[in-house]
Amino acid sequence: MIRRMSRVADCSQCPAMRGWEKGRRPVAAAAQGHVPLHVGEEMERFEVQMELLARPAFLELLRRSAQEYGYGQRGVLRIPCPVPFFRRLLAACGSRVEEEGLLRSFDELFHSSSDPN
C-alpha cells in the first residue's frame, strides 16, 4: 500500500504531468537528437545536440554539474556556469583550440569564485 501511494505522489511518472516544471507553464519537449539544459543562476533553457555532450568541455561541465547538484537530478539537467560563457562555448564548438581556451578561463573563474580569499 505504501509503495503504491508513493507512485501516486510522484507526478513525474504521470504522462499527463510530463513537461510541467514546478510553478511554471508546460515546457515543450526537446527537438529530436537534442538534450534540454538549464544554464546558470537564471536557469536559461538551451537545447544542445546530443553529440556535443561528448566533447571535452561539455564533459567537464557535466562533471561539475554532478559535483554541484548530484547525480539524482530530476528533470532538465542544470549546468553551473554563467550563461554568457555557455553561449561562447556553443559558438566555439567548431574549434577545439578555442574550446580548450574557454575551458581554461572557466577553470580560473570557477576557482576564483570558490576561493574564500
Contacts in CASP RR format, 6 or more apart in sequence:
PFRMAT RR
TARGET T0000
AUTHOR 0000-0000-0000
METHOD contacts of the structure
MODEL  1
MIRRMSRVADCSQCPAMRGWEKGRRPVAAAAQGHVPLHVGEEMERFEVQM
ELLARPAFLELLRRSAQEYGYGQRGVLRIPCPVPFFRRLLAACGSRVEEE
GLLRSFDELFHSSSDPN
7 13 0 8 1.000
11 17 0 8 1.000
11 20 0 8 1.000
12 18 0 8 1.000
12 74 0 8 1.000
12 75 0 8 1.000
19 26 0 8 1.000
19 27 0 8 1.000
19 28 0 8 1.000
19 29 0 8 1.000
20 26 0 8 1.000
20 27 0 8 1.000
21 27 0 8 1.000
21 75 0 8 1.000
21 76 0 8 1.000
27 36 0 8 1.000
27 45 0 8 1.000
27 76 0 8 1.000
30 36 0 8 1.000
30 47 0 8 1.000
31 47 0 8 1.000
33 49 0 8 1.000
33 50 0 8 1.000
34 47 0 8 1.000
34 48 0 8 1.000
34 49 0 8 1.000
34 50 0 8 1.000
35 47 0 8 1.000
35 48 0 8 1.000
35 49 0 8 1.000
35 50 0 8 1.000
35 53 0 8 1.000
35 77 0 8 1.000
36 45 0 8 1.000
36 46 0 8 1.000
36 47 0 8 1.000
36 76 0 8 1.000
36 77 0 8 1.000
37 45 0 8 1.000
37 46 0 8 1.000
37 47 0 8 1.000
37 48 0 8 1.000
37 76 0 8 1.000
37 77 0 8 1.000
37 78 0 8 1.000
37 79 0 8 1.000
38 44 0 8 1.000
38 45 0 8 1.000
38 46 0 8 1.000
38 76 0 8 1.000
38 77 0 8 1.000
38 78 0 8 1.000
38 79 0 8 1.000
39 45 0 8 1.000
39 46 0 8 1.000
39 78 0 8 1.000
39 79 0 8 1.000
39 81 0 8 1.000
39 83 0 8 1.000
39 86 0 8 1.000
40 78 0 8 1.000
40 79 0 8 1.000
40 80 0 8 1.000
40 81 0 8 1.000
40 82 0 8 1.000
40 83 0 8 1.000
40 86 0 8 1.000
42 83 0 8 1.000
43 78 0 8 1.000
44 83 0 8 1.000
45 76 0 8 1.000
46 86 0 8 1.000
46 90 0 8 1.000
48 58 0 8 1.000
48 90 0 8 1.000
52 58 0 8 1.000
52 90 0 8 1.000
52 93 0 8 1.000
53 59 0 8 1.000
53 62 0 8 1.000
55 93 0 8 1.000
55 99 0 8 1.000
56 99 0 8 1.000
56 100 0 8 1.000
56 103 0 8 1.000
57 89 0 8 1.000
57 92 0 8 1.000
57 99 0 8 1.000
57 100 0 8 1.000
57 102 0 8 1.000
57 103 0 8 1.000
58 89 0 8 1.000
60 103 0 8 1.000
60 106 0 8 1.000
61 79 0 8 1.000
61 80 0 8 1.000
61 81 0 8 1.000
61 86 0 8 1.000
61 89 0 8 1.000
62 77 0 8 1.000
62 79 0 8 1.000
64 79 0 8 1.000
64 80 0 8 1.000
64 81 0 8 1.000
64 110 0 8 1.000
65 73 0 8 1.000
65 77 0 8 1.000
65 78 0 8 1.000
65 79 0 8 1.000
65 80 0 8 1.000
68 78 0 8 1.000
68 80 0 8 1.000
69 78 0 8 1.000
69 80 0 8 1.000
79 86 0 8 1.000
81 106 0 8 1.000
81 110 0 8 1.000
82 109 0 8 1.000
85 102 0 8 1.000
85 105 0 8 1.000
85 106 0 8 1.000
85 109 0 8 1.000
88 102 0 8 1.000
89 99 0 8 1.000
89 102 0 8 1.000
89 103 0 8 1.000
92 98 0 8 1.000
92 99 0 8 1.000
92 102 0 8 1.000
93 99 0 8 1.000
END
